Amino acid sequence: MTRDTLKLGAVLIGVGDASGKGLWRDPAVPLDASVNIEWYVKQAREAEAAKFDFVFIVDSQYITPDFPNHHLNRLEPLTLLSAVAMATDSIGLVATISTTYSEPFDIARRLASLDLISGGRAGWNIVTSQDPGTAGNFSRTGHGDYETRYRRATESVKVVQGLWHSYEEDAFSIDRTAPRFLDPAKQHRLDHRGEFFSVTGPLNIQRSPQGQPPLIQAGTSAQGRELSARYADVVFSFARTPREALELADDVRARAKAASRDPADLLFIPALGVTIADTDEDAQRIERLRTSAGDIAHGLAGLSRQFAGHDFSVYDLDAAFPEIASPEAAGISRFHDDIERKRQAGATLRDILEGQVSTWLRIAGSPQTIANTLEHWYASGAADGFNLFVQHPADWERFRAEVVPILVERGLFREDYAARTLRGHLGLAPIGNRHAIETESEAVLA
Ligand SMILES: Cc1cc2nc3c(=O)[nH]c(=O)nc-3n(C[C@H](O)[C@H](O)[C@H](O)COP(=O)(O)O)c2cc1C
């Protein structure tokens, strides 16, 4: 269990999400990459051979025809990762599940199942869902505002955690001759009654190898930060600069301290995109070509998604950016704040569209330059690791074959796995069953 090296995640996004618009046109990417399990397995095995901490599957449950290609036709994360689990043996498997559109009993059960199937490699990216249209797919009349969705998320996480304590480690003390299948004293109901959920329990699956798969949170609004501070083991972000990443980490750590957690327990892992060539100049030239290939219609659709479906195609691209009320229920708060700042500084719609490509950390450079930048972020305390979006296969190959070895040589990344669970890779302390701990302390007091 170490925290003395940086953590690496590989975000597998098939034919490309909003961050990889032109990806599907690369002849090296299968046209069915987002529904092709062999493609996911291949990439996960490659990530495992490079000793990555985890692969990560993003998700949502609402589309219109102009959504990014990957969103239009993709595999469900838990199903996908169960298949990947059978083809790998060490790498962590992080699935996105929405607390807004799932019941905690199902979340607890599905993740415990993946944890058992994979021998302790499951992780949960907790999201509240960005697209208000999702409500229409779940028999709901509304998506709920931030406050409501995050309150529900908080309660959902508590219930899921509680359900994972349903069985003590040795509850199934099976004896065929006795005969005894279960020790009923080691099975526990939850009896939760809250604002959103009533859950009696117990969960109908044994305690999984990790007990509690790592909890990951990526919302950066005040509500998102609070959720991270109280529950997350890992905070994902789209920080663009070390300064922005440090501001987030300092704030969430202060909130964690206020909630009586050790701030050092939290890991901060920003997203990363790379374009790699022999020289920085070549890489930047390729990056410019790729950026200009992203068409205006796609950009407008992406913007619309951040503003609850607002139609931006009616505006003059070169006029001042329209003043639109920030939608309460949709999008990413940091993105809205950013746009508002640019709007006040006189940005046009075109300026905003062109600026969209830099909403997260993208490095175009030689393997050396990329390793140097990652080292700088890591050494300055801005990041505990990086979530690499796997885009063009050539960059993916060069990252593993050329960037990772530089990181290993500098002692910044592991040479081999020291653990077989995701908690182990991330250096997270084991979590004992709360009922067993109670019984033990009662025994000590008696
Ligand atoms: C690396 C990363 C991955 C994310 N993946 C998803 C996802 O798969 N599904 C989703 O609905 N939101 C995803 N999000 C969005 C956040 O979970 C969150 O909903 C969003 O940032 C809006 O919340 P906020 O306004 O509190 O920041 C992701 C964010 C980040 C930084």
The ligand as an ORCA input file, in Angstrom:
! r2SCAN-3c Opt
* xyz 0 1
  C     -13.437     13.193    -14.929
  C     -14.914     13.455    -14.806
  C     -15.801     12.471    -15.191
  C     -17.180     12.661    -15.087
  N     -18.003     11.676    -15.498
  C     -19.328     11.861    -15.454
  C     -20.200     10.857    -15.917
  O     -19.785      9.809    -16.346
  N     -21.533     11.094    -15.874
  C     -22.052     12.270    -15.377
  O     -23.276     12.419    -15.345
  N     -21.235     13.243    -14.934
  C     -19.898     13.070    -14.960
  N     -19.069     14.047    -14.528
  C     -19.665     15.280    -14.032
  C     -19.682     15.416    -12.535
  O     -19.927     14.242    -11.842
  C     -20.696     16.453    -12.096
  O     -22.007     16.006    -12.347
  C     -20.515     17.708    -12.816
  O     -19.209     18.148    -12.607
  C     -21.557     18.746    -12.369
  O     -21.507     18.963    -11.013
  P     -20.872     20.277    -10.397
  O     -21.626     21.410    -10.955
  O     -21.048     20.076     -8.938
  O     -19.441     20.336    -10.816
  C     -17.690     13.890    -14.603
  C     -16.794     14.885    -14.200
  C     -15.430     14.668    -14.281
  C     -14.481     15.743    -13.820
*
